[in-house]
């Protein structure tokens, strides 16, 4: 076989271990120096980043499960599957709890909660605490002025939510600083908040857990509460009917106490029957009303607080060591690219010219 020669014009670069070793030896000191300087610079820049504090709470919701199903029934209930033994089928599926806390009504509820910071400075609402950070800047100022110039429309149905651009920016800020999740296996709900102040972070988590508890309780007992309200109204009307029937009967007896006519007796019997029926109806409605109130109490879900909201003692960010390491790696990588593609080419050109 004839040896195939390499066509002219094609440059072949052969790199050996000795070349790599020589490259590392030539650039080790500047690489180390630049990495150290970049790391120190990153740590210095991290001091310009505002501190953030993270607080959380753990909740264990009630799982109404038949003893015959055991753990399988618990998993089925968390997954939203009804196996016939899971009680409270009209309740919200636990895996939807994070969606409840990520809704606009929940964000508006949190923004309207009063808070106090670590210096015991009171804020009327969380909105007042966040507004200095979220409205800074030229663009945010324009949005705020536009939102002020365009007020909310009036006369909308209660089911329609209308927010301003200012409120939308605050809601986005809440979404960035607030998180909720659920462990499908254990059913534990984790609610976490990150704020510039540790006390505000803990208060926000507490307000979110209260919102979730009240929302689920209201949803779970809504039908029973409506029934109890209806029975209360009917019992009040029945009581008024009983009073009218009793007054009519006693008034008739006062005016006809010596009557011996059969017609008079028939009228008295009719009034007596009306009073007896009204009294029986009132007593029956009162009994049903009391049973409905008991049912409301029975259907109220139970949330066990496994870990209460606690004021964090240590900041969660910025992570200065991590920032320093990332800056050091980035600085070293940039220097390697410079040394490989620019500095080495210049070095070879100078060597060839000499």
C-alpha positions in Angstrom: 0.0 0.0 0.0 1.2 3.4 -0.8 1.4 5.9 2.0 -1.2 8.6 1.7 0.3 12.0 2.2 -1.6 14.7 3.9 -2.8 17.2 1.3 -1.1 20.6 1.5 -3.1 23.3 3.1 -4.5 21.1 5.9 -3.0 21.9 9.3 -3.0 19.1 11.8 -2.4 20.0 15.4 -1.1 17.2 17.6 -1.4 17.7 21.3 0.5 15.5 23.7 0.5 15.2 27.4 3.8 17.1 27.6 2.1 20.0 25.8 -0.8 20.0 28.3 1.7 19.8 31.2 3.7 22.7 29.8 0.5 24.8 29.3 -0.5 24.2 32.9 2.9 25.1 34.2 3.1 28.3 32.2 -0.4 29.5 33.3 -0.8 28.0 36.7 0.2 31.1 38.7 -1.9 33.6 36.7 -4.8 31.2 36.8 -4.5 30.8 40.5 -4.2 34.5 41.0 -7.1 35.4 38.8 -9.3 32.8 40.5 -8.5 34.1 43.9 -9.1 37.7 42.9 -12.4 36.7 41.2 -13.5 34.9 44.3 -12.7 37.8 46.6 -14.5 40.1 44.2 -17.6 37.8 44.2 -17.7 37.9 48.0 -17.3 41.6 48.0 -20.2 42.0 45.6 -22.3 39.7 47.7 -22.3 42.3 50.5 -24.2 44.5 48.1 -27.1 42.0 47.9 -29.9 42.4 50.4 -30.2 39.7 53.0 -33.2 37.3 52.8 -34.7 35.2 55.6 -36.7 32.1 55.0 -39.4 30.8 57.4 -41.7 27.8 57.1 -44.4 25.8 58.8 -45.5 22.2 58.4 -49.1 21.2 58.5 -50.7 17.7 58.6 -54.3 17.8 57.3 -57.0 15.4 58.4 -57.3 12.3 56.3 -60.7 10.7 56.8 -60.1 7.1 55.9 -61.9 3.9 56.7 -59.9 1.5 58.9 -60.4 -1.2 56.3 -58.4 0.6 53.7 -55.5 1.7 55.9 -52.5 3.2 54.1 -53.9 2.4 50.7 -57.0 4.5 51.5 -54.7 7.4 52.6 -52.7 7.3 49.4 -55.9 7.1 47.4 -57.4 10.1 49.2 -54.3 12.2 48.6 -54.3 11.2 44.9 -58.0 12.2 44.6 -59.2 8.6 44.1 -62.4 7.5 45.9 -62.2 3.8 46.8 -65.5 3.9 48.6 -64.0 4.0 52.1 -62.7 7.5 52.1 -64.9 9.9 54.1 -65.4 13.5 53.2 -65.6 13.0 49.5 -66.8 16.6 49.1 -63.5 18.0 50.6 -60.7 19.5 48.5 -58.1 17.1 47.4 -54.9 17.7 49.5 -52.7 17.9 46.4 -54.7 21.1 45.4 -53.7 22.9 48.6 -50.6 24.5 47.0 -52.9 25.8 44.1 -55.2 27.4 46.7 -52.2 29.2 48.2 -50.9 30.3 44.8 -54.2 32.0 43.8 -54.8 35.7 43.4 -57.3 35.9 46.3 -54.6 34.4 48.6 -52.0 36.9 47.4 -54.4 39.8 48.0 -55.2 38.4 51.5 -51.5 38.3 52.4 -50.9 41.8 51.0 -53.6 43.1 53.3 -52.2 41.5 56.5 -50.6 43.8 59.1 -46.9 42.9 59.8 -44.1 44.1 62.1 -40.4 43.8 61.4 -37.5 42.8 63.7 -37.1 46.4 64.9 -40.7 46.3 66.1 -41.8 48.8 63.4 -45.4 48.2 62.6 -46.7 48.2 59.0 -50.4 48.6 58.3 -50.2 45.9 55.6 -47.6 43.7 54.0 -48.2 45.8 50.9 -46.7 48.8 52.7 -43.7 46.7 53.7 -43.0 45.5 50.2 -43.8 48.7 48.2 -40.4 50.5 48.7 -38.7 47.5 47.0 -41.2 46.7 44.3 -41.9 50.3 43.2 -38.2 51.4 42.9 -36.9 52.2 39.5 -38.0 54.3 36.5 -40.2 51.6 34.9 -41.9 50.7 38.2 -42.6 54.3 38.8 -44.2 54.7 35.4 -46.4 51.6 36.1 -47.3 53.0 39.5 -48.4 56.3 38.0 -50.3 54.6 35.2 -52.1 52.4 37.8 -53.0 55.5 39.8 -54.3 57.3 36.8 -56.5 54.4 35.8 -58.7 53.5 38.8 -60.5 50.2 39.2 -63.8 49.8 37.3 -66.8 49.8 39.5 -70.1 47.9 39.3 -68.4 44.5 38.6 -69.8 41.2 39.9 -68.3 39.9 43.1 -66.9 36.9 41.2 -64.8 39.2 38.9 -61.4 40.3 40.4 -60.0 43.6 39.2 -56.5 44.6 40.1 -54.2 47.5 39.2 -50.8 47.3 37.6 -49.3 48.2 41.0 -51.1 45.3 42.6 -50.1 42.9 39.8 -46.4 43.7 40.5 -46.9 43.1 44.2 -48.7 39.8 43.5 -45.7 38.7 41.3 -43.4 39.7 44.2 -45.5 37.5 46.6 -45.3 34.6 44.1 -41.5 34.9 44.0 -41.2 35.0 47.8 -43.8 32.4 48.7 -43.9 28.7 48.1 -46.2 25.8 49.2 -45.8 22.1 48.5 -47.3 18.8 49.7 -45.6 15.4 50.2 -47.9 12.9 48.6 -46.6 10.0 50.7 -47.0 11.6 54.1 -49.6 14.3 53.3 -47.4 16.9 55.1 -48.0 20.5 53.7 -44.9 22.7 53.7 -45.5 26.5 53.5 -42.4 28.6 53.1 -41.8 32.3 52.7 -38.7 34.4 52.0 -38.6 38.0 53.1 -36.0 40.7 53.8 -37.0 40.6 57.4 -37.1 37.5 59.6 -40.2 38.5 61.6 -42.2 39.4 58.4 -41.3 36.0 56.9 -42.7 34.2 59.9 -45.8 36.3 60.0 -46.4 35.7 56.3 -46.2 32.0 56.7 -48.6 32.1 59.6 -51.1 34.2 57.6 -50.8 31.7 54.7 -51.5 28.8 57.0 -54.5 30.6 58.4 -55.8 31.3 55.0 -55.5 27.7 53.9 -57.2 26.4 57.1 -60.1 28.9 56.8 -60.5 28.2 53.0 -60.7 24.4 53.4 -63.0 24.7 56.5 -65.3 27.0 54.6 -65.3 24.8 51.6 -65.9 21.6 53.6 -68.7 23.0 55.7 -70.3 25.3 53.2 -73.2 22.9 52.4 -73.9 22.2 56.1 -73.7 25.9 57.0 -76.2 26.8 54.2 -78.5 24.1 55.5 -78.2 25.4 59.1 -78.8 29.0 57.9 -81.9 27.8 56.0 -83.3 26.0 59.0 -82.6 29.0 61.2 -84.7 31.2 58.9 -87.4 28.6 58.8 -87.4 28.2 62.5 -87.7 31.9 63.0 -90.7 32.0 60.6 -92.3 29.0 62.3 -91.9 30.7 65.7 -93.7 33.8 64.4 -96.4 31.5 63.0 -96.7 29.8 66.4 -97.0 33.1 68.2 -99.8 34.3 65.8 -101.7 31.0 66.1 -101.4 31.1 70.0 -102.5 34.7 70.0 -105.5 34.0 67.8 -106.5 31.0 69.9 -106.3 32.8 73.2 -108.0 35.9 71.8 -110.9 33.7 70.5 -111.2 32.0 73.9 -111.3 35.4 75.7 -114.2 36.6 73.5 -116.1 33.3 73.5 -115.5 31.7 76.9 -119.2 31.1 77.5 -120.1 29.9 74.0 -122.1 26.7 73.7 -122.8 26.8 70.0 -121.3 24.0 67.9 -120.1 26.5 65.3 -118.1 28.3 68.0 -116.6 25.0 69.2 -115.6 24.1 65.6 -113.8 27.5 65.2 -112.0 26.9 68.5 -111.0 23.4 67.4 -109.6 24.8 64.1 -107.6 27.4 66.0 -106.3 24.8 68.4 -105.3 22.5 65.5 -103.5 25.4 63.9 -101.6 26.2 67.1 -100.7 22.6 67.7 -99.4 22.2 64.1 -97.4 25.5 64.3 -95.9 24.4 67.7 -95.0 20.9 66.3 -93.5 22.5 63.1 -91.4 24.9 65.2 -90.1 22.2 67.5 -89.2 20.0 64.6 -87.3 22.8 62.8 -85.5 23.6 66.0 -84.4 20.0 66.4 -83.2 19.9 62.8 -81.4 23.2 63.2 -79.5 21.9 66.2 -78.6 18.7 64.3 -77.3 20.9 61.4 -75.2 23.0 63.7 -73.7 19.8 65.2 -73.0 18.5 61.6 -71.1 21.8 60.8 -68.8 21.1 63.8 -68.4 17.5 62.8 -67.4 18.4 59.2 -64.8 20.9 60.2 -61.4 19.6 59.0 -58.5 19.3 61.4 -55.0 20.6 60.7 -52.3 19.6 63.0 -49.3 22.0 63.1 -46.2 19.8 63.1 -43.8 22.7 63.0 -45.0 26.2 63.8 -43.9 29.3 62.0 -40.5 30.3 63.6 -38.6 33.5 63.3 -35.3 32.5 61.4 -32.1 33.4 63.2 -29.8 32.9 60.2 -30.2 34.5 56.7 -30.9 32.2 53.8 -29.3 34.3 51.2 -27.0 35.5 49.8 -24.7 32.5 50.2 -21.4 34.3 50.1 -19.1 31.2 50.0 -21.0 29.8 47.1 -20.9 33.2 45.3 -17.2 33.4 45.9 -16.6 29.9 44.5 -18.8 30.6 41.4 -16.9 33.8 40.7 -13.5 32.0 41.2 -14.5 29.3 38.7 -15.9 31.8 36.2 -12.7 33.9 36.4 -10.5 30.9 36.0 -12.5 29.6 33.1 -12.4 33.0 31.3 -8.7 33.2 31.8 -8.2 29.7 30.4 -10.2 30.7 27.3 -8.1 33.8 26.9 -4.8 31.9 27.4 -5.8 29.1 25.0 -7.3 31.0 22.1 -5.5 34.4 22.3 -2.3 34.3 24.4 -1.0 31.0 23.0 -1.7 32.0 19.4 0.2 35.2 20.0 3.0 33.3 21.6 3.3 30.9 18.6 3.3 33.7 16.1 6.1 35.5 17.9 8.1 32.3 18.1 7.6 31.7 14.4 8.7 35.2 13.5 11.8 34.8 15.6 
